[in-house]
C-alpha cells in the first residue's frame, strides 16, 4: 500500500481532514500520513516532519497563499519526493509549477466535480469506484440527519465504497454503534437484540422472547437522549424468518413514538421495497440517500 504524506497549512486543515484524506482512504489503495495523527508532543517538529515524510512514496502539496508563507510548508515542499501539487486556493505558483515542462498540478479550488479528483487519484495510483463529490455529499447528508436525530436509508450498489463512507461518518462525530445483519450473531431475533443491547452497554445475555424486546424497550426508554444506530446489510432483514412482526414493531416504536432511536439503514434495495406496505417496519418514513458506483477510471 502506497504511503502519501500530506503537506498543508493548518488554515486548510478542515478541508484536508474532512474531504481530502477521507477520499484517499476510501480507495483502500493508499495510507495517508498526517501530522495530526503521527506527531507526538515532546519531540521537535521539524524532526518529526522529516521522519514522517521520509516514509512516504509521495507527498501531496496543498497549495494556498498561507502555504507559501509558511516556513514549515516550504521546508516540506523542498524535500518532497514525487510531489503532487494540489491548488486549493488561488495563489502565485512557484516557478517549478509554471515554467516549460512544469509539474502538472491538480486544481481543486472547486472540488465539486469529478475531473480534478480523478486526476489526483490517478496520480496517486488510487481508485474510488464512486464520484468523489457524490461520496462526500452522501456522507455529509447522513451527518445532517444524525445531527437532527432523523433516520435515513443509505442505498448503495455493489461497486461503491460505502463501508469507508460509514467509517468517515463516525470519524466526524461520536462513534456510532453498528449492527451487521450479515453477521452470524444476528441470525436470530434474540441474537440481534443482544447485539443491540451490547451497543448500549448491556452485555448480559438477552432473555428469551418476548422478554428480550421488553428489556430492549426499557433500556432505551431510560436513555436521556436519542441514541444512534447503524444497520448494515439491512436487506438480510427481509429474509430472516426469526425476525417477527413484534421485533419490527418494537424498533418502529422506538424510532417514531418513543423517539429514543435514530437509524441509519444501509441496504442495496430501497427500504420501501423490502417489506409489504402493511408491515410494521414499513411505517417508518426514511429519506433516501443513494451512492452509486461507477466504472473504473483508467490510471
N, C-alpha and C positions, 0 to 999 in steps of 0.2 A: 504494500500500500504506500503510495507516494505521500511524502510529508510536505505540507505547504506552510510556510511561515508568513503571517500577515503583518506587514509593516504599515502602521497607520497613526495618525494623530488622534488623541482621545476625544477631540471635538467631533470626530466622525465615529466615535465608539458605538453609539446606538445602532447605526446602520451596519457596522461590521458585526457586532454581536448578534443582532436580531434579524438580519437579512442575508448578508454575505456568508457568514460562517454556517448558518443553518442550511443554505442551499448546497454549499460544498459538502457538508457532512451527509446530507440526504442522498448523495450519489453512492455512498459506500465505497468510493474509489480512492479517497484521499483521507489523510489525517491532518487536521487543522491545528496549527500551533499558534496560540495566542498568549500574549504577555500576562493577561489577567488570570490565566489558568496554569501557567508554568513558572512565573516568577515568584520568589519567596522573600518574605521580609528578612532583614538582617544580612542580605547579600547585596553587593554592588550592582547597580542597574546595568551598566554597560557590559559587565562581565556576563550577566545572565542573558542580555540581548544577544551577545555574540555566541554564547554556548548554545542557545536555543536555535538561532538562525543557522548555525553550522550543521545542525542535524537534518535540515530540510533540503529536499532536492530543488525546490523552487521558492522564490519569495514574491508575494503579491504586494505591490506598492500602491496604496490607496491615496492617490494624489489630490491635493487641495492646496489653497493658499497657506493654510495653517501647517500643513505637512511640510511645505517647502521652507517654512520659517523655523522649523523645529530642528535643533542640533542632533537630537536623538534619531529622528526620522532620516535626516540626511546621512547620518552615520550608517544606518541600516541600508539605505539606498546604495551607498558607495561600495558596500561589501556584499551586495545581494548576488546570489548565484542563480542564473537562469531566471531573471526577474520578469514578471508580467505586470506592466503598469496599468492601473485602473484609474481613469479620470472620474473622480467622484464629484468634485466641484470645479467649475471653470477656473483655470489659472494659467500662468505663463509656464509652459512646459520646459524642462531642461533641454539644452541643445541636443543631447543624445537622443531625444524623442522627436525631434523636429528636423534634423539635418537629413541629407540624402542617405538613403538606405537605413533610415532610422528604425528603431524598435517599434513594432506595431503595438499600439495601446488600445485598451478596451474603454469605450466611452459609456460609463454608467452614471452620468449626471442625471439621466432619466432612466429609471430601472423598471419601467412598466411594459417593456416589450421584450420579446424572446431573443432577438438577434444579438444584442451585446452579451447577454447571459450565455448564449450558445457559444459565442466566440471565446468567452472566458473559460467555460468548461472544457471546450476543445483544447485550449492552450494548456490546461491542467491535466489533460488526458482523463477527463471525468465525464460522466453521462448521467443526466437526470431525465428519466423517461416520463416527464410531465413538463408542462410550461412552467418555468420558474416563477413568473409573476402570478400565475394562477395558483401554484402551490403555496406561495406566500399569502395570497388573498384568502384561500381556504383556511389556512391556519389562523389568520387574523380574525376572520369571521367567526370561527369557533371560539376564539378568546372573548369576543364581544358577547356571544351567547352565555358563556360561563360567567362573565362579569355581571350579567343581568339575571343570573340564575334561570336561564331558559334552556330547554332541551333542544337538541338538533340531531339530524341524521346526516352523517358523512357517507356519501355513496361513492365508491371507488371501483375502478376496474383492475384487472389483474396486473397491469403494467405500471401503474402509478405507484410511486414510493410513498405510501400512506403511513407506514409504521414510523419512519423518521419524522413525518409531519406531526404525529401524535406525541412523539418524544420531544420535538421542538416546542410544542404547545405546553407541555409540562415544564420545560426548562424556563419558559417565560414567566410562569407564576408558581403557585404552590403545587407540589406533586399531587397528581390526581390518581386515585386508585383505579386499576384497570382489571377487568374481568375478561378472560379469554374463553369464549364459548367453544373454541376448537380444542381446549384442554380437556384431558380425561377427568380432571377433578370436577368439572361442571357437567358431566354427562347425565347426572341425576338432579332432580329438583333439590333434594337435600344437600347434595354437594355444591350446587350453585349458591344456595342460601348460606351455606357455611363459608364459602369464599367471599361472599358479600359482607357477611358479619366480620370476617377477619380483616377486611379492608377498613372497618370502622372500630377496630380494637377489641373485638370479641373473638377470642381464639379457642374457646371451649367447643366441643363437638355439638353441632346443631342437633336439637331433639328431633325425633321422627315427626312426620306430618300428622296433624296440621299445626303442631306446636312450633315447628320451625318458622312458619310465617308469623305466628304470634310474637315470637322472640324478635324477629326482624322488625316488625312494625313498632313494637315497644321501644326497641333500641333507637330507632331513628326518630321517633316522636320525642325522645328525651334530648335530642340534639338541639343546641341553642340556635343553630343556623342551618341553612340548606347545605346539604353535602353533595359533592360532585362525584360522578362515577362514569367511567368509560366502559362500554361493552364492545369488545372486538368480535368480529365474525358473527354478527347477530343473525345472519342468515340461518345458522345452525339451530336457532331457537324454534324455527318453524318445523323442524324435523324431529325434535326431541319429544317422544311420546310421554316422557315422565314430566314434562313441563305442562302442568294442567292449567285450567282456567283460574283456579284460586291463586296460583303464583302470579299470573299476569294481572289479575285484578288487584293484588296487593301492590305490585310495582306501579300500576297506573295510579292508584290512590295516593301512594307516597309522593308521586310527582305532581298530580293535579289537585287533590283535595287537601292533603296534609302539607304540601309544599315543603317537604323535607328532603327531596331528592331531585337533582338535575342530572339528566342522562345525555351523554354523547354516544350515539349508537352508530358504529361503523358497520357497513354492510355493502355487499355488491349489488344487491337488488334494493330499490327504494323501499323504505319501511312500509309505505302504504300498500305495497304489493305482496307483502309477506303473509298477511293474515286476512281472513274474511272480514267484511265491514262490521259484522256484529260481534267480532271477537273483543274481549275486554281490553286488550292492549291497543286495539285499533282506535280507541277513543283518545289516545294520545295524539296531539297535533304537533308535529315536528317540522320545523323548517328544513328544507333540503339544501345541502351543500355538496356539490359534485367536484370530484377530482378525477380527471380523465388522463389516461396515459397517452403516449404518442410514439410514433415510430422513432427508432434510434437516429440521432443526428451523426453523420459521419465525422469521425475525428480527423 
